Amino acid sequence: MKPKHPTVICINTDWCKGCGICAAFCPKQVLVMNQRDKAEVVAAENCIACKQCEQRCPDLAIQVIKSPAKEEKEAS
C-alpha cells in the first residue's frame, strides 16, 4: 500500500553542479544524473527518506521532505 503523502525530493537545478554525489550515495537508486549533468528524481516511490542525498550535497541543492506518515512511524 502506497502512503497518501509520499516523500518529496526537491532539487534546485540552478544550484546543482552535477557532481553525482547524491546519486552515488542513494541506497535505493532514486536519483540519477541526467544528460545535462544535473540530479534528477527517477524513482521517488522507492525513496526511504534517509536524507543521504540532502546531507551529502555540497551545494545544498537537495531537500527531502518526509511524508507525515513516515514521520509518525519514526516517532513511535
C-alpha positions in Angstrom: 0.0 0.0 0.0 1.4 3.4 -1.0 1.5 6.2 1.5 -1.1 9.0 1.0 1.7 11.6 1.1 4.9 10.2 -0.4 8.3 11.7 0.3 9.1 14.7 -1.8 12.6 15.3 -3.2 13.2 18.9 -4.3 16.2 19.6 -6.4 17.3 23.1 -7.2 18.9 22.6 -10.6 20.3 26.1 -10.6 22.5 25.2 -7.6 23.3 21.6 -8.7 26.8 21.5 -10.2 26.4 17.8 -11.3 29.0 16.2 -9.0 26.9 13.0 -8.7 27.5 12.5 -5.0 23.7 12.3 -4.4 23.2 9.6 -6.9 26.2 7.6 -5.8 25.1 7.5 -2.1 21.3 6.9 -2.7 20.7 3.3 -1.4 17.6 2.9 -3.5 18.8 4.5 -6.8 16.1 7.2 -6.6 18.4 9.8 -8.2 20.4 9.8 -11.4 22.4 12.3 -13.3 20.6 13.4 -16.4 22.0 14.4 -19.8 22.7 18.0 -18.6 24.7 16.6 -15.6 22.0 17.6 -13.1 20.5 15.4 -10.4 17.1 14.0 -11.4 14.5 12.0 -9.4 13.6 8.8 -11.4 12.1 6.6 -8.7 10.5 8.8 -6.0 8.3 5.9 -4.9 11.5 4.0 -3.8 12.7 6.8 -1.5 13.1 5.8 2.1 13.8 9.4 3.2 17.3 8.6 4.6 18.4 12.1 3.5 21.8 10.8 2.4 21.4 13.0 -0.8 20.4 16.1 1.2 23.2 15.7 3.7 26.0 15.0 1.2 25.1 17.6 -1.4 28.0 20.2 -1.2 25.8 22.8 -2.8 22.7 22.4 -0.6 20.7 21.8 -3.8 18.5 18.9 -2.5 15.8 19.0 0.1 14.0 15.8 1.2 10.5 16.4 2.7 9.3 13.3 4.6 5.6 12.3 4.4 3.7 12.9 7.6 3.1 9.1 7.9 6.8 8.4 7.8 7.5 11.0 10.5 4.8 9.5 12.8 6.1 6.0 12.3 9.7 7.0 13.2 8.4 8.9 16.3 6.8 5.8 17.7 
